[in-house]
Amino acid sequence: MAREQRVEAVERALSILEAFNQQRERMGLAELADETGLYKSTILRLAASLQRYGYLLRGSDGLYRLGPSLWRLGSLYRRGFDLGEVVRPALRQLVAATGETASFYVREGDERVCLYRENSPRVVRHHLDEGARLPLDRGAAAHVLREFTRDAPPRPVVSVGERNPELAAVAAAVTGADGALRGALAVSGPVARFDEGARGRAAALLAGIAAELSARVA
């Protein structure tokens, strides 16, 4: 078996970008050092290159934030799937019918990526950001993406408290005309509100909408 090839400098630079999230949109040098485990001198060198190519910005306050090059690449990534025009209306339909958050996931290696989402209008909700990366071993959408097979008819999958003890979700497979998996359509919300009855109704709705999408997706 061939040895895995790794470039440490590249991985260190990527670890800087990966350190940012919804709770840490701006960080100083010390915070980045804490998050990445890298020396400050190393971060300064790598950050200079990331800034040069637009992947990182540094404000007058000395805080770093993600740069516009990531937005450009993210937009190219999403356009590569060419699903937004048909998926977004379906997500809005699911939110209107269930009152919960609706999402569309695709598989990327050992993770799932939230490609499109429509958050619930309720104050207490399961909030997701487009582009969020989640594990592939927990959650209804993860089961759909990991366990899909053409040999068995797709059916909605339910998960309760797998990734978060306070959340429940229902997901269904979306396929293309060739029968290949294109992604997972999901509805998720707080367990206390998105109870067994609500999940059952959402599953029936998801099955129909997923089938409609599958008929329209190339």
C-alpha positions in Angstrom: 0.0 0.0 0.0 1.3 3.4 -1.0 2.2 5.7 1.9 0.0 8.7 2.4 1.6 11.8 1.0 1.3 14.9 3.2 2.6 18.4 3.0 2.9 19.7 6.5 3.1 23.4 5.5 -0.2 23.1 3.5 -1.9 21.3 6.4 -0.8 23.9 8.9 -2.2 26.7 6.6 -5.4 24.8 6.3 -5.7 24.3 10.0 -5.6 28.1 10.4 -8.6 28.4 8.1 -10.4 25.5 9.8 -10.0 27.3 13.1 -12.7 29.8 12.2 -16.4 29.0 12.8 -19.7 30.7 13.6 -18.5 31.5 17.1 -15.1 32.6 16.1 -15.4 34.7 13.0 -12.5 37.0 14.0 -9.5 35.9 16.0 -6.2 37.4 17.1 -2.8 35.8 16.9 -3.0 34.3 20.4 -6.4 32.8 19.8 -5.3 31.2 16.5 -2.2 29.8 18.3 -4.5 28.3 21.0 -6.9 26.8 18.4 -4.3 25.4 16.0 -1.5 24.5 18.4 0.9 26.3 16.1 3.6 28.7 17.2 2.8 32.4 16.7 5.8 32.8 14.4 4.5 30.0 12.2 1.1 31.5 12.0 2.5 34.8 11.0 4.4 33.3 8.1 1.5 31.2 6.9 -1.0 34.0 7.4 1.0 36.3 5.2 0.7 33.8 2.3 -3.0 33.3 3.0 -3.5 37.0 3.0 -1.6 37.4 -0.3 -4.0 35.0 -2.0 -7.1 36.4 -0.4 -7.9 33.5 1.9 -7.3 35.5 5.1 -7.8 39.2 6.0 -6.3 41.1 8.9 -8.1 44.3 10.1 -6.6 47.4 11.7 -7.5 45.9 15.1 -5.1 43.1 14.4 -7.8 40.4 14.2 -7.9 37.9 11.4 -11.0 36.9 9.4 -11.7 34.7 6.4 -11.1 36.3 3.0 -13.1 36.6 -0.2 -11.2 33.9 -2.1 -13.0 31.3 0.1 -16.4 32.7 -0.9 -15.4 32.5 -4.6 -14.3 28.9 -4.3 -17.4 28.0 -2.2 -19.6 29.5 -4.9 -17.8 27.5 -7.6 -18.3 24.4 -5.4 -22.0 24.9 -5.1 -22.5 25.7 -8.8 -20.8 22.5 -9.6 -23.8 20.6 -8.2 -26.3 22.8 -10.1 -29.2 21.9 -7.8 -30.0 25.1 -6.1 -32.9 26.1 -8.4 -34.8 23.0 -7.6 -33.7 22.3 -4.1 -34.3 25.7 -2.5 -38.1 25.8 -3.3 -38.4 22.3 -1.8 -36.6 23.5 1.4 -39.0 26.4 1.7 -42.0 24.1 1.2 -40.7 21.8 4.0 -40.2 24.7 6.4 -43.7 26.1 5.6 -45.3 22.7 6.2 -43.3 21.6 9.3 -42.1 24.8 10.9 -38.7 23.2 11.3 -35.3 23.6 9.6 -34.8 22.0 6.2 -31.5 21.1 4.7 -29.9 19.4 1.7 -26.6 17.5 2.3 -24.1 16.0 0.0 -21.3 13.6 0.9 -17.7 14.7 0.8 -15.4 11.8 1.8 -16.0 11.0 5.5 -18.2 14.1 6.1 -21.5 15.5 5.0 -21.7 19.1 3.8 -24.8 21.3 4.2 -25.1 22.5 0.6 -28.4 24.3 1.0 -30.6 25.1 4.0 -33.7 27.0 5.1 -33.8 27.7 8.8 -37.0 27.5 10.8 -38.6 30.9 11.6 -39.1 29.9 15.2 -37.0 31.4 18.0 -36.0 27.9 19.3 -34.8 26.0 16.3 -32.0 23.9 14.9 -29.9 26.5 13.1 -27.5 25.5 10.3 -25.2 27.4 8.1 -24.7 26.5 4.4 -21.3 25.0 4.1 -21.3 23.4 7.5 -19.4 20.1 7.7 -20.8 17.4 9.9 -19.8 13.8 10.7 -21.1 11.0 8.5 -21.6 8.5 11.4 -24.5 10.3 13.2 -27.8 11.8 12.2 -30.6 10.9 9.7 -28.9 12.6 6.7 -25.6 10.8 7.5 -27.4 7.4 7.5 -29.0 8.2 4.1 -25.7 9.3 2.5 -23.7 6.4 4.0 -26.1 3.6 3.6 -27.8 4.3 0.3 -28.0 1.5 -2.2 -29.7 1.2 -5.5 -30.8 -2.3 -4.6 -33.3 -1.1 -2.0 -36.0 1.5 -2.5 -35.2 4.7 -0.7 -37.2 5.5 2.4 -37.0 8.2 5.0 -34.6 7.7 7.9 -35.3 9.0 11.5 -32.7 9.9 14.1 -33.3 11.1 17.6 -30.5 12.5 19.7 -27.7 11.0 17.7 -25.5 14.0 17.1 -27.1 16.3 19.7 -29.3 14.8 22.5 -31.8 17.7 22.0 -32.3 17.3 18.3 -34.2 14.9 16.1 -34.2 14.6 12.3 -35.8 12.9 9.3 -34.0 12.5 6.0 -34.7 11.0 2.6 -32.5 10.3 -0.4 -32.6 12.4 -3.6 -31.4 10.5 -6.7 -30.8 11.4 -10.3 -32.4 10.0 -13.4 -29.6 7.4 -13.4 -30.6 6.2 -10.0 -27.3 7.5 -8.4 -27.5 9.3 -5.1 -27.4 13.1 -5.4 -27.9 14.0 -1.7 -30.1 13.8 1.4 -33.0 16.1 2.1 -33.6 16.5 5.8 -35.9 18.2 8.3 -34.6 18.7 11.9 -35.7 20.3 15.1 -35.8 20.2 18.9 -36.9 16.8 20.2 -39.5 18.3 22.5 -41.3 19.9 19.6 -40.3 17.6 16.7 -41.8 14.6 18.4 -42.8 11.2 17.0 -46.0 12.4 15.5 -44.3 15.4 13.9 -41.5 13.2 12.6 -44.0 10.8 11.0 -45.8 13.6 9.2 -42.5 15.1 8.1 -41.3 11.6 6.8 -44.4 11.3 4.6 -43.9 14.8 3.3 -40.2 14.2 2.7 -40.8 11.0 0.8 -43.0 12.8 -1.7 -40.8 15.9 -2.1 -37.6 13.8 -2.4 -39.3 11.7 -5.2 -40.3 14.9 -7.0 -36.8 16.3 -6.8 -35.3 13.0 -8.0 -37.5 13.2 -11.1 -36.1 16.7 -11.8 -32.5 16.3 -11.0 -30.1 15.3 -13.8 
